């Protein structure tokens, strides 16, 4: 792990002392959070979560497959999980 430079430590300590983040918010002020479900109709489940400038989309798709002729008592499940995120800076 890389340590912080003295200037970085002073910057962080000053922000804590002044109850201020680098983007102007107070320490306990959070970005608005929103969540939507069912965004991807082709998926069996999907969700989109936004927090500030960060945007995450997750989806799951599953399909049932036919059992092998040699193992008729054992079915198959195929699944695909996807995750896409985008974050930026709001400074």
ROZARO-322487 format. One record per atom (N, C-alpha, C): residue number from 1; residue in three letters; atom name; x, y, z. Coordinates in Angstrom, 1 decimal, decimal comma, always signed. Each point is the difference from the previous one (the first is absolute). Layout:
# ROZARO-322487
     n   res   atom       px       py       pz
   NUM   ALA     CA        X        Y        Z
...
***
This chain:
# ROZARO-322487
     n   res   atom       px       py       pz
     1   UNK      N     +0,8     -1,2     +0,0
     1   UNK     CA     -0,8     +1,2     +0,0
     1   UNK      C     +0,9     +1,2     +0,0
     2   UNK      N     -0,4     +1,0     -0,8
     2   UNK     CA     +0,8     +1,2     -0,1
     2   UNK      C     -0,5     +1,0     +1,0
     3   UNK      N     +0,9     +0,7     +0,8
     3   UNK     CA     -0,4     +0,9     +1,0
     3   UNK      C     -0,3     +1,4     -0,7
     4   UNK      N     -0,6     +0,8     +0,8
     4   UNK     CA     -0,4     +1,4     -0,5
     4   UNK      C     +1,2     +0,9     +0,2
     5   UNK      N     +0,1     +1,0     -0,9
     5   UNK     CA     +1,0     +1,1     +0,2
     5   UNK      C     -0,5     +0,9     +1,1
     6   UNK      N     +0,9     +0,7     +0,6
     6   UNK     CA     -0,3     +1,0     +1,1
     6   UNK      C     -1,1     +0,9     -0,4
     7   UNK      N     +0,1     +0,6     -1,3
     7   UNK     CA     -1,0     +0,9     -0,5
     7   UNK      C     -1,4     -0,6     +0,0
     8   UNK      N     -0,1     -1,3     -0,5
     8   UNK     CA     -1,2     -0,7     -0,1
     8   UNK      C     -0,6     -0,2     +1,4
     9   UNK      N     +0,8     -0,3     +1,0
     9   UNK     CA     -0,5     -0,2     +1,4
     9   UNK      C     -0,5     +1,3     +0,5
    10   UNK      N     +0,7     +1,1     -0,2
    10   UNK     CA     -0,5     +1,3     +0,5
    10   UNK      C     -1,3     +0,4     -0,7
    11   UNK      N     -0,2     -0,3     -1,3
    11   UNK     CA     -1,2     +0,3     -0,7
    11   UNK      C     -1,2     -0,8     +0,6
    12   UNK      N     +0,2     -1,3     +0,2
    12   UNK     CA     -1,0     -0,8     +0,6
    12   UNK      C     -0,3     +0,5     +1,4
    13   UNK      N     +1,0     +0,2     +0,8
    13   UNK     CA     -0,3     +0,4     +1,4
    13   UNK      C     -0,7     +1,4     +0,0
    14   UNK      N     +0,4     +0,9     -0,9
    14   UNK     CA     -0,7     +1,3     +0,0
    14   UNK      C     -1,5     -0,2     -0,4
    15   UNK      N     -0,3     -0,9     -0,9
    15   UNK     CA     -1,4     -0,2     -0,4
    15   UNK      C     -0,8     -0,6     +1,2
    16   UNK      N     +0,6     -0,9     +0,7
    16   UNK     CA     -0,6     -0,5     +1,2
    16   UNK      C     -0,3     +1,1     +1,0
    17   UNK      N     +1,0     +0,8     +0,3
    17   UNK     CA     -0,1     +1,1     +1,0
    17   UNK      C     -1,1     +1,0     -0,4
    18   UNK      N     -0,1     +0,2     -1,3
    18   UNK     CA     -1,0     +1,0     -0,5
    18   UNK      C     -1,3     -0,6     -0,4
    19   UNK      N     -0,2     -1,3     +0,2
    19   UNK     CA     -1,2     -0,7     -0,3
    19   UNK      C     -0,3     +0,2     -1,5
    20   UNK      N     +1,0     -0,2     -0,9
    20   UNK     CA     -0,2     +0,3     -1,4
    20   UNK      C     +0,7     -1,0     -0,9
    21   UNK      N     -0,7     -0,4     -1,0
    21   UNK     CA     +0,6     -0,9     -1,0
    21   UNK      C     +0,5     +0,8     -1,2
    22   UNK      N     +0,8     -0,6     -0,8
    22   UNK     CA     +0,6     +0,7     -1,2
    22   UNK      C     -1,0     +0,5     -1,0
    23   UNK      N     -1,2     -0,6     +0,0
    23   UNK     CA     -1,1     +0,4     -0,9
    23   UNK      C     -0,9     +1,0     +0,6
    24   UNK      N     +0,2     +0,4     +1,2
    24   UNK     CA     -0,8     +1,0     +0,7
    24   UNK      C     -1,0     -0,5     +1,0
    25   UNK      N     -0,3     -1,3     -0,1
    25   UNK     CA     -0,9     -0,6     +1,0
    25   UNK      C     +0,6     -0,1     +1,4
    26   UNK      N     -0,9     -0,1     +1,0
    26   UNK     CA     +0,5     -0,2     +1,3
    26   UNK      C     +0,3     -1,5     +0,1
    27   UNK      N     +0,7     -0,4     +1,1
    27   UNK     CA     +0,4     -1,4     +0,1
    27   UNK      C     -1,2     -1,0     +0,1
    28   UNK      N     -1,1     +0,4     +0,6
    28   UNK     CA     -1,1     -0,9     +0,1
    28   UNK      C     -1,1     +0,2     -1,0
    29   UNK      N     +0,3     +0,8     -1,0
    29   UNK     CA     -1,0     +0,3     -1,1
    29   UNK      C     +0,3     -1,0     -1,1
    30   UNK      N     -1,0     -0,9     -0,3
    30   UNK     CA     +0,2     -1,0     -1,0
    30   UNK      C     -0,6     +0,4     -1,3
    31   UNK      N     +0,5     -0,6     -1,1
    31   UNK     CA     -0,6     +0,2     -1,3
    31   UNK      C     -1,4     -0,6     -0,1
    32   UNK      N     -0,9     +0,5     -0,8
    32   UNK     CA     -1,3     -0,6     -0,1
    32   UNK      C     +0,2     -1,4     -0,5
    33   UNK      N     -0,9     -0,9     +0,5
    33   UNK     CA     +0,1     -1,4     -0,5
    33   UNK      C     -1,4     -0,4     -0,6
    34   UNK      N     +0,1     -0,6     -1,2
    34   UNK     CA     -1,2     -0,5     -0,6
    34   UNK      C     +0,2     -1,4     -0,5
    35   UNK      N     -1,1     -0,8     +0,0
    35   UNK     CA     +0,1     -1,4     -0,5
    35   UNK      C     -1,2     -0,3     -0,8
    36   UNK      N     +0,2     -0,7     -1,1
    36   UNK     CA     -1,1     -0,4     -0,9
    36   UNK      C     +0,2     -1,5     -0,3
    37   UNK      N     -1,1     -0,8     -0,1
    37   UNK     CA     +0,1     -1,4     -0,4
    37   UNK      C     -0,7     -0,3     -1,3
    38   UNK      N     +0,3     -1,1     -0,6
    38   UNK     CA     -0,6     -0,4     -1,2
    38   UNK      C     +0,4     +0,8     -1,2
    39   UNK      N     +1,2     +0,6     -0,1
    39   UNK     CA     +0,4     +0,9     -1,0
    39   UNK      C     +0,3     -0,8     -1,3
    40   UNK      N     +0,4     -1,2     +0,0
    40   UNK     CA     +0,3     -0,8     -1,1
    40   UNK      C     -1,0     -1,1     -0,2
    41   UNK      N     -0,9     +0,2     -1,0
    41   UNK     CA     -1,1     -1,0     -0,2
    41   UNK      C     +0,4     -1,4     -0,3
    42   UNK      N     +1,2     -0,1     -0,7
    42   UNK     CA     +0,5     -1,4     -0,4
    42   UNK      C     +0,5     -0,7     +1,2
    43   UNK      N     +0,3     +0,6     +1,1
    43   UNK     CA     +0,6     -0,7     +1,1
    43   UNK      C     -1,1     -0,5     +1,0
    44   UNK      N     +0,4     -1,0     +0,8
    44   UNK     CA     -1,0     -0,5     +1,0
    44   UNK      C     +0,0     +1,0     +1,2
    45   UNK      N     +1,0     +0,8     +0,2
    45   UNK     CA     +0,1     +0,9     +1,0
    45   UNK      C     +1,0     +1,1     -0,3
    46   UNK      N     -0,3     +1,2     +0,3
    46   UNK     CA     +1,0     +1,1     -0,3
    46   UNK      C     -0,3     +1,2     +1,0
    47   UNK      N     +1,0     +0,8     +0,2
    47   UNK     CA     -0,1     +1,1     +0,9
    47   UNK      C     +1,0     +1,1     -0,5
    48   UNK      N     -0,4     +1,2     +0,3
    48   UNK     CA     +0,9     +1,2     -0,3
    48   UNK      C     +0,0     +0,8     +1,3
    49   UNK      N     +1,3     +0,3     +0,5
    49   UNK     CA     +0,1     +0,8     +1,2
    49   UNK      C     +0,9     +1,2     -0,3
    50   UNK      N     -0,5     +1,1     +0,4
    50   UNK     CA     +0,8     +1,3     -0,2
    50   UNK      C     +0,3     +0,6     +1,3
    51   UNK      N     +1,2     +0,5     +0,2
    51   UNK     CA     +0,4     +0,7     +1,2
    51   UNK      C     +1,0     +1,1     -0,5
    52   UNK      N     -0,5     +1,2     +0,0
    52   UNK     CA     +0,8     +1,1     -0,5
    52   UNK      C     +0,3     -0,2     -1,5
    53   UNK      N     +1,2     +0,0     -0,4
    53   UNK     CA     +0,4     -0,2     -1,4
    53   UNK      C     +0,3     -1,5     -0,3
    54   UNK      N     -0,2     -0,9     +1,0
    54   UNK     CA     +0,3     -1,4     -0,2
    54   UNK      C     -1,3     -0,7     -0,4
    55   UNK      N     +0,1     -0,8     -1,1
    55   UNK     CA     -1,2     -0,6     -0,6
    55   UNK      C     +0,4     -1,5     -0,2
    56   UNK      N     -0,8     -0,9     +0,6
    56   UNK     CA     +0,3     -1,4     -0,1
    56   UNK      C     -1,3     -0,8     -0,5
    57   UNK      N     +0,2     -0,8     -1,0
    57   UNK     CA     -1,1     -0,9     -0,5
    57   UNK      C     +0,5     -1,4     +0,2
    58   UNK      N     -0,9     -0,8     +0,5
    58   UNK     CA     +0,3     -1,4     +0,2
    58   UNK      C     -1,2     -0,8     -0,5
    59   UNK      N     +0,3     -1,2     -0,6
    59   UNK     CA     -1,1     -0,8     -0,6
    59   UNK      C     +0,4     -1,5     +0,2
    60   UNK      N     -1,1     -0,8     +0,0
    60   UNK     CA     +0,2     -1,5     +0,1
    60   UNK      C     -1,0     -0,6     -1,1
    61   UNK      N     +0,6     -1,0     -0,7
    61   UNK     CA     -0,9     -0,8     -0,9
    61   UNK      C     +0,3     -1,4     +0,2
    62   UNK      N     -1,1     -0,8     +0,1
    62   UNK     CA     +0,1     -1,4     +0,2
    62   UNK      C     -0,9     -0,8     -0,9
    63   UNK      N     +0,5     -1,2     -0,5
    63   UNK     CA     -0,8     -0,8     -0,8
    63   UNK      C     +0,1     -1,5     +0,5
    64   UNK      N     -1,0     -0,7     -0,2
    64   UNK     CA     +0,0     -1,4     +0,3
    64   UNK      C     +0,4     -0,8     -1,2
    65   UNK      N     +0,8     -1,0     +0,2
    65   UNK     CA     +0,5     -0,9     -1,2
    65   UNK      C     -0,6     -1,4     +0,2
    66   UNK      N     +0,0     -0,7     -1,1
    66   UNK     CA     -0,5     -1,4     +0,1
    66   UNK      C     +1,1     -0,9     +0,6
    67   UNK      N     -0,4     -0,9     +0,8
    67   UNK     CA     +1,0     -1,0     +0,6
    67   UNK      C     +0,7     -0,8     -1,1
    68   UNK      N     +1,1     -0,5     +0,3
    68   UNK     CA     +0,7     -0,9     -0,9
    68   UNK      C     -0,7     -1,3     -0,1
    69   UNK      N     +0,0     -0,6     -1,1
    69   UNK     CA     -0,7     -1,3     -0,2
    69   UNK      C     +0,6     -1,1     +1,0
    70   UNK      N     +1,2     +0,2     +0,5
    70   UNK     CA     +0,6     -1,0     +0,8
    70   UNK      C     -0,2     +0,4     +1,5
    71   UNK      N     -0,5     +1,2     +0,3
    71   UNK     CA     -0,3     +0,4     +1,4
    71   UNK      C     -1,4     +0,7     +0,0
    72   UNK      N     -1,0     -0,7     -0,3
    72   UNK     CA     -1,4     +0,6     -0,1
    72   UNK      C     -0,5     +0,6     +1,3
    73   UNK      N     +0,6     -0,4     +1,2
    73   UNK     CA     -0,4     +0,5     +1,3
    73   UNK      C     +0,7     +1,3     +0,3
    74   UNK      N     +0,9     +0,5     -0,8
    74   UNK     CA     +0,8     +1,2     +0,3
    74   UNK      C     -0,2     +1,0     -1,1
    75   UNK      N     -0,7     +1,1     +0,3
    75   UNK     CA     -0,2     +1,0     -0,9
    75   UNK      C     +1,2     +1,0     -0,1
    76   UNK      N     -0,2     +1,0     -0,8
    76   UNK     CA     +1,1     +1,0     -0,2
    76   UNK      C     -0,6     +1,4     +0,2
    77   UNK      N     +0,8     +0,9     +0,6
    77   UNK     CA     -0,4     +1,4     +0,1
    77   UNK      C     +1,2     +0,8     -0,6
    78   UNK      N     -0,3     +0,9     -0,9
    78   UNK     CA     +1,0     +0,9     -0,6
    78   UNK      C     -0,3     +1,4     +0,5
    79   UNK      N     +1,0     +0,7     +0,5
    79   UNK     CA     -0,2     +1,3     +0,5
    79   UNK      C     +1,1     +0,9     -0,5
    80   UNK      N     -0,4     +1,3     -0,1
    80   UNK     CA     +1,0     +1,0     -0,4
    80   UNK      C     -0,3     +1,2     +0,9
    81   UNK      N     +1,1     +0,5     +0,6
    81   UNK     CA     -0,2     +1,2     +0,9
    81   UNK      C     +0,8     +1,1     -0,7
    82   UNK      N     -0,5     +1,2     +0,0
    82   UNK     CA     +0,7     +1,1     -0,6
    82   UNK      C     +0,0     +1,2     +0,9
    83   UNK      N     +1,0     +0,8     +0,0
    83   UNK     CA     +0,2     +1,2     +0,8
    83   UNK      C     +0,7     +1,1     -0,8
    84   UNK      N     -0,6     +1,1     +0,0
    84   UNK     CA     +0,7     +1,2     -0,7
    84   UNK      C     -0,1     +1,2     +0,9
    85   UNK      N     +1,1     +0,6     +0,2
    85   UNK     CA     +0,0     +1,2     +0,9
    85   UNK      C     +0,7     +1,2     -0,7
    86   UNK      N     -0,4     +1,2     +0,3
    86   UNK     CA     +0,6     +1,2     -0,5
    86   UNK      C     +0,1     +1,0     +1,2
    87   UNK      N     +1,1     +0,5     +0,2
    87   UNK     CA     +0,2     +1,0     +1,1
    87   UNK      C     +0,7     +1,2     -0,6
    88   UNK      N     -0,2     +1,1     +0,5
    88   UNK     CA     +0,7     +1,2     -0,4
    88   UNK      C     +0,4     +0,9     +1,2
    89   UNK      N     +0,4     +1,1     -0,4
    89   UNK     CA     +0,3     +1,0     +1,1
    89   UNK      C     -1,0     +1,1     +0,0
    90   UNK      N     -0,3     +0,5     +1,1
    90   UNK     CA     -1,0     +1,1     +0,1
    90   UNK      C     +0,7     +1,2     +0,8
    91   UNK      N     +1,2     +0,4     -0,5
    91   UNK     CA     +0,7     +1,0     +0,7
    91   UNK      C     -0,1     +1,3     -0,8
***
